[in-house]
């Protein structure tokens, strides 16, 4: 059984006129051949009567899983409810035939009714099942498997090692602490100063600290600085083959007050 397009029916009813169906219900006004689908006499009416269907109610509404057309002398089938009539008829009015529908919760149903059609008694509708006759017409329903929407997949949280958790991708909060320009974009060394963290840029080249930083570091950080190697510019140029051309060029462009 192929899957049907559209939404499953959530209700089947009977309308005593073209305008009798409530909002949200669609009246079947023609047969597949294009003739008027007036079934009034099938219910013992002298006037008009039409089948109507609805797909309203959203994902929480029960769906129609079966439809039966029975005579008024047939017993009420178990698990079925009588199709509502709009407006509700008087109890004294006789009915030759009635329509019963079986409703099931959407999550519990494997198949559902997706469409109702009417035709002449001699016509056959492919992919439809004949459920009965009324008012000189044959009534057909189309059933199909009901697709169930499962829960949306959720990404599992990834476990991070202790080392990764200590890394930060944020730039230092106070770049004005540094001497020079754009040093806060470089990797940095974290030291303690008066109970607070101080971030020093690290570009992979040995460096010396400005005296004002050394005077403001906490006593506990002196042990960290003791292991640092302080080299002169000449030592760096000779050992790393680095001539500080960029730095000297930038310094030459700065006003004397900045240098």
Secondary structure in CASP SS format (residue, H / E / C, confidence):
PFRMAT SS
TARGET T0000
AUTHOR 0000-0000-0000
METHOD secondary structure of the structure
MODEL  1
X C 1.00
X C 1.00
X C 1.00
X C 1.00
X C 1.00
X C 1.00
X C 1.00
X C 1.00
X C 1.00
X C 1.00
X E 1.00
X E 1.00
X E 1.00
X E 1.00
X E 1.00
X C 1.00
X C 1.00
X C 1.00
X C 1.00
X C 1.00
X C 1.00
X C 1.00
X C 1.00
X C 1.00
X C 1.00
X E 1.00
X E 1.00
X C 1.00
X C 1.00
X E 1.00
X C 1.00
X C 1.00
X C 1.00
X C 1.00
X C 1.00
X E 1.00
X C 1.00
X C 1.00
X C 1.00
X H 1.00
X H 1.00
X H 1.00
X H 1.00
X C 1.00
X C 1.00
X C 1.00
X C 1.00
X C 1.00
X C 1.00
X E 1.00
X E 1.00
X E 1.00
X E 1.00
X E 1.00
X C 1.00
X C 1.00
X C 1.00
X H 1.00
X H 1.00
X H 1.00
X C 1.00
X C 1.00
X E 1.00
X E 1.00
X E 1.00
X E 1.00
X E 1.00
X E 1.00
X E 1.00
X E 1.00
X E 1.00
X C 1.00
X C 1.00
X C 1.00
X C 1.00
X C 1.00
X C 1.00
X C 1.00
X C 1.00
X C 1.00
X E 1.00
X E 1.00
X C 1.00
X E 1.00
X E 1.00
X E 1.00
X C 1.00
X C 1.00
X C 1.00
X C 1.00
X C 1.00
X C 1.00
X C 1.00
X C 1.00
X C 1.00
X C 1.00
X E 1.00
X E 1.00
X E 1.00
X E 1.00
X E 1.00
X E 1.00
X E 1.00
X E 1.00
X C 1.00
X H 1.00
X H 1.00
X H 1.00
X C 1.00
X C 1.00
X E 1.00
X E 1.00
X E 1.00
X E 1.00
X E 1.00
X E 1.00
X E 1.00
X E 1.00
X E 1.00
X E 1.00
X C 1.00
X C 1.00
X C 1.00
X C 1.00
X C 1.00
X C 1.00
X C 1.00
X C 1.00
X E 1.00
X E 1.00
X E 1.00
X E 1.00
X E 1.00
X E 1.00
X C 1.00
X C 1.00
X E 1.00
X E 1.00
X E 1.00
X E 1.00
X E 1.00
X E 1.00
X E 1.00
X E 1.00
X E 1.00
X C 1.00
X C 1.00
X C 1.00
X C 1.00
X C 1.00
X C 1.00
X C 1.00
X C 1.00
X C 1.00
X C 1.00
X C 1.00
X C 1.00
X C 1.00
X C 1.00
X C 1.00
X C 1.00
X H 1.00
X H 1.00
X H 1.00
X H 1.00
X C 1.00
X C 1.00
X C 1.00
X C 1.00
X C 1.00
X C 1.00
X C 1.00
X C 1.00
X C 1.00
X H 1.00
X H 1.00
X H 1.00
X C 1.00
X C 1.00
X C 1.00
X C 1.00
X C 1.00
X H 1.00
X H 1.00
X H 1.00
X C 1.00
X E 1.00
X E 1.00
X E 1.00
X E 1.00
X E 1.00
X E 1.00
X E 1.00
X C 1.00
X C 1.00
X E 1.00
X E 1.00
X E 1.00
X E 1.00
X E 1.00
X E 1.00
X E 1.00
X C 1.00
X C 1.00
X C 1.00
X C 1.00
X C 1.00
X C 1.00
X C 1.00
X C 1.00
X H 1.00
X H 1.00
X H 1.00
X H 1.00
X H 1.00
X H 1.00
X C 1.00
X C 1.00
X H 1.00
X H 1.00
X H 1.00
X H 1.00
X H 1.00
X H 1.00
X H 1.00
X H 1.00
X C 1.00
X C 1.00
X C 1.00
X C 1.00
X C 1.00
X C 1.00
X H 1.00
X H 1.00
X H 1.00
X H 1.00
X H 1.00
X H 1.00
X H 1.00
X H 1.00
X C 1.00
X C 1.00
X C 1.00
X C 1.00
X H 1.00
X H 1.00
X H 1.00
X H 1.00
X H 1.00
X H 1.00
X H 1.00
X H 1.00
X H 1.00
X C 1.00
X C 1.00
X C 1.00
X C 1.00
X C 1.00
X C 1.00
END
